[in-house]
């Protein structure tokens, strides 16, 4: 009887040791580390403007030769509409004329959009920016000047694929440019605003866009028949929003 008990106890003891050994081997692991990295370089390219009414779509000028090319670099002006008031009948009364809508190419299709400006901030600093415009001189045709004529921009609308919480701000309602005067602020992005591509259109939709860029000409201003009066605007994008 004593021998039988010893044999049974021995068998139980060996089974327990084997179980512990199996558990210890199952808990062993192998580890190895790897690396991942990214390096950012400055964007020195030009950027096609977005459609001011649908920022998911890229557009190009209908007549590229009539426009300056977009500026290069991470903080850039991509496009500015030329403002065309067309042919107007001479009047001895005060008159306000409205600029035609801009025409741009969307693929092979030509579309009308409100006059607009397109800018891009790809600096990665989130430092903000400020867009200004200046009318360099009064409308002229040779030596003839449209005395006291006034160019105004109104109904500014910003748009982007970037979330609206990062949108820059614009002037309120209307600004009138002073020929040869100081530049006027159009759009301002404070710190942590205005990253990526943004458009500022004058008018929400084409109907309002038809009434958002105006030229006032007094009736008392002399006007030459058949003369084409023109003026130059300078748009500036500054990296200092304050």
C-alpha positions as CSV (number, residue, x, y, z in Angstrom):
1,X,0.0,0.0,0.0
2,X,2.8,2.4,0.8
3,X,4.4,1.8,-2.6
4,X,1.1,2.4,-4.4
5,X,0.7,5.8,-2.6
6,X,4.2,6.9,-3.5
7,X,3.7,6.0,-7.1
8,X,0.5,8.0,-7.3
9,X,2.0,11.0,-5.6
10,X,5.0,10.9,-7.9
11,X,2.8,10.9,-11.0
12,X,0.8,13.9,-9.8
13,X,4.0,15.8,-9.0
14,X,5.5,15.2,-12.5
15,X,2.2,16.3,-14.2
16,X,2.3,19.6,-12.3
17,X,5.9,20.4,-13.3
18,X,5.1,19.7,-16.9
19,X,2.1,22.1,-16.8
20,X,4.2,24.9,-15.3
21,X,6.9,24.4,-18.0
22,X,4.4,24.7,-20.8
23,X,2.9,28.0,-19.4
24,X,6.4,29.6,-19.1
25,X,7.3,28.9,-22.7
26,X,3.9,30.4,-24.0
27,X,4.6,33.8,-22.3
28,X,7.9,34.4,-24.2
29,X,7.8,37.4,-26.7
30,X,10.1,38.8,-29.4
31,X,10.4,42.6,-29.9
32,X,12.0,44.7,-32.5
33,X,11.8,48.5,-33.1
34,X,11.5,50.3,-36.5
35,X,11.6,53.9,-37.5
36,X,9.2,56.2,-39.4
37,X,9.9,59.8,-40.5
38,X,8.8,62.7,-42.7
39,X,10.7,65.7,-43.9
40,X,8.9,68.9,-45.1
41,X,10.2,71.2,-47.8
42,X,9.0,74.6,-48.9
43,X,6.5,74.9,-51.7
44,X,7.9,77.0,-54.5
45,X,5.3,76.2,-57.1
46,X,2.4,78.2,-58.4
47,X,-1.2,77.2,-57.6
48,X,-4.2,77.2,-59.8
49,X,-7.1,79.1,-58.4
50,X,-10.3,77.5,-57.0
51,X,-13.7,78.2,-58.3
52,X,-15.0,80.9,-55.8
53,X,-18.4,79.3,-55.8
54,X,-17.2,75.7,-55.7
55,X,-13.8,75.4,-54.0
56,X,-13.5,71.7,-54.9
57,X,-13.0,72.7,-58.5
58,X,-9.9,74.2,-60.0
59,X,-10.2,76.9,-62.7
60,X,-7.9,78.8,-65.1
61,X,-8.3,82.2,-66.8
62,X,-10.4,82.2,-69.9
63,X,-7.7,84.4,-71.5
64,X,-4.4,83.7,-69.7
65,X,-2.5,86.4,-71.7
66,X,-4.8,89.1,-70.1
67,X,-3.7,88.1,-66.6
68,X,-0.4,88.2,-64.7
69,X,0.7,84.7,-63.7
70,X,0.2,83.7,-60.1
71,X,3.1,84.3,-57.7
72,X,5.3,81.4,-56.6
73,X,6.0,80.3,-53.1
74,X,4.2,79.1,-50.0
75,X,2.4,82.4,-49.5
76,X,1.0,83.3,-52.9
77,X,-1.6,85.3,-54.9
78,X,-2.9,82.8,-57.4
79,X,-5.3,84.9,-59.4
80,X,-7.0,88.3,-59.6
81,X,-10.0,89.1,-61.8
82,X,-9.6,92.0,-64.2
83,X,-12.6,94.3,-63.8
84,X,-14.3,95.2,-67.1
85,X,-17.1,97.8,-67.2
86,X,-17.6,97.5,-71.0
87,X,-19.0,100.2,-73.3
88,X,-21.2,102.9,-71.7
89,X,-23.3,105.7,-73.2
90,X,-21.9,109.1,-72.3
91,X,-24.1,110.9,-69.8
92,X,-24.2,114.4,-68.3
93,X,-25.8,112.9,-65.2
94,X,-24.1,111.0,-62.3
95,X,-23.9,107.3,-63.2
96,X,-22.9,104.1,-61.5
97,X,-21.6,101.3,-63.7
98,X,-21.1,97.6,-62.7
99,X,-18.3,95.3,-63.7
100,X,-19.1,92.3,-65.8
101,X,-18.8,88.8,-64.3
102,X,-15.5,87.1,-64.7
103,X,-15.2,84.2,-67.1
104,X,-12.9,81.2,-66.2
105,X,-12.2,77.8,-67.7
106,X,-13.3,74.8,-65.8
107,X,-11.9,71.9,-67.9
108,X,-13.1,72.5,-71.4
109,X,-16.1,74.6,-70.2
110,X,-16.3,78.4,-69.7
111,X,-18.2,79.5,-66.7
112,X,-19.2,82.9,-65.3
113,X,-18.3,83.7,-61.7
114,X,-18.2,86.7,-59.4
115,X,-15.0,88.7,-59.7
116,X,-12.5,87.3,-57.2
117,X,-9.1,86.9,-55.7
118,X,-7.4,83.6,-54.9
119,X,-4.6,83.2,-52.4
120,X,-2.7,80.2,-50.8
121,X,-0.9,79.8,-47.5
122,X,1.2,76.7,-47.5
123,X,3.9,78.0,-45.1
124,X,2.9,75.6,-42.3
125,X,3.5,78.3,-39.7
126,X,-0.2,79.3,-39.2
127,X,1.1,82.8,-38.8
128,X,-1.7,84.5,-40.7
129,X,-1.7,87.0,-43.6
130,X,-3.3,90.1,-44.9
131,X,-4.5,90.9,-48.5
132,X,-4.7,94.5,-49.6
133,X,-5.4,96.4,-52.8
134,X,-4.4,99.8,-54.0
135,X,-5.6,101.8,-57.0
136,X,-2.4,103.3,-58.4
137,X,-3.9,106.2,-60.3
138,X,-7.2,107.6,-61.6
139,X,-8.8,106.1,-64.7
140,X,-7.2,107.7,-67.8
141,X,-7.2,107.5,-71.5
142,X,-4.0,109.3,-72.8
143,X,-4.1,112.7,-71.2
144,X,-7.8,112.5,-70.4
145,X,-8.7,111.6,-66.8
146,X,-12.1,110.5,-65.3
147,X,-12.0,113.2,-62.6
148,X,-13.6,112.1,-59.3
149,X,-14.5,108.6,-60.6
150,X,-14.7,106.1,-57.7
151,X,-14.2,102.3,-57.9
152,X,-15.9,100.3,-55.1
153,X,-15.9,96.6,-54.1
154,X,-18.7,95.2,-52.0
155,X,-20.3,92.0,-50.7
156,X,-17.1,90.1,-50.0
157,X,-17.4,86.3,-49.6
158,X,-14.6,83.9,-48.6
159,X,-14.6,80.3,-49.6
160,X,-12.4,77.2,-49.3
161,X,-12.3,73.5,-48.9
162,X,-10.7,74.2,-45.5
163,X,-13.2,74.1,-42.6
164,X,-15.0,77.4,-42.0
165,X,-13.6,77.7,-38.5
166,X,-10.3,78.6,-40.0
167,X,-11.8,81.2,-42.4
168,X,-10.2,84.7,-42.7
169,X,-12.3,87.8,-42.3
170,X,-13.1,90.5,-44.8
171,X,-14.1,94.2,-44.9
172,X,-17.7,94.9,-44.1
173,X,-20.1,95.6,-46.9
174,X,-18.2,98.0,-49.1
175,X,-14.8,99.7,-49.7
176,X,-14.0,102.5,-52.1
177,X,-10.5,102.9,-53.5
178,X,-8.8,106.3,-53.5
179,X,-6.7,106.8,-56.7
180,X,-3.1,107.1,-55.7
181,X,-4.1,106.7,-52.0
182,X,-3.3,104.1,-49.4
183,X,-4.0,100.4,-49.9
184,X,-7.3,99.0,-48.5
185,X,-7.5,95.8,-46.5
186,X,-9.6,93.2,-48.3
187,X,-9.1,89.9,-46.4
188,X,-7.3,89.2,-43.1
189,X,-6.3,85.9,-41.5
190,X,-5.1,86.2,-37.9
191,X,-2.9,83.6,-36.3
192,X,-4.2,80.0,-36.9
193,X,-6.6,81.1,-39.6
194,X,-6.4,81.1,-43.4
195,X,-4.3,78.0,-44.0
196,X,-4.5,76.4,-47.4
197,X,-6.4,77.8,-50.5
198,X,-8.9,80.7,-50.1
199,X,-10.9,82.8,-52.5
200,X,-12.5,86.2,-51.8
201,X,-15.3,86.9,-54.2
202,X,-17.3,90.1,-54.6
203,X,-20.8,88.9,-54.5
204,X,-22.4,85.6,-53.4
205,X,-23.4,83.9,-56.6
206,X,-23.6,85.5,-60.0
207,X,-26.7,87.6,-59.5
208,X,-25.2,89.5,-56.5
209,X,-21.8,89.4,-58.3
210,X,-23.3,91.5,-61.1
211,X,-23.9,94.3,-58.6
212,X,-20.8,94.0,-56.4
213,X,-18.0,95.9,-58.3
214,X,-19.0,99.4,-59.2
215,X,-17.6,102.5,-60.9
216,X,-19.2,105.9,-60.0
217,X,-18.6,108.6,-62.6
218,X,-20.0,112.1,-62.0
219,X,-22.1,113.7,-64.7
220,X,-19.8,116.8,-64.6
221,X,-16.7,114.7,-65.5
222,X,-15.5,115.2,-69.0
223,X,-15.6,112.0,-71.2
224,X,-14.0,111.5,-74.6
225,X,-16.1,109.7,-77.2
226,X,-14.6,106.3,-78.1
227,X,-11.8,106.6,-75.5
228,X,-11.0,103.5,-73.4
229,X,-10.3,104.6,-69.8
230,X,-8.3,102.3,-67.6
231,X,-6.6,102.1,-64.2
232,X,-4.2,99.7,-62.6
233,X,-4.7,98.0,-59.2
234,X,-1.9,96.5,-57.1
235,X,-2.8,93.5,-54.9
236,X,-0.4,92.8,-52.0
237,X,-0.4,89.7,-49.8
238,X,1.5,90.4,-46.5
239,X,2.7,87.8,-44.0
240,X,2.0,90.1,-41.1
241,X,-1.7,90.1,-40.3
242,X,-1.5,92.7,-37.5
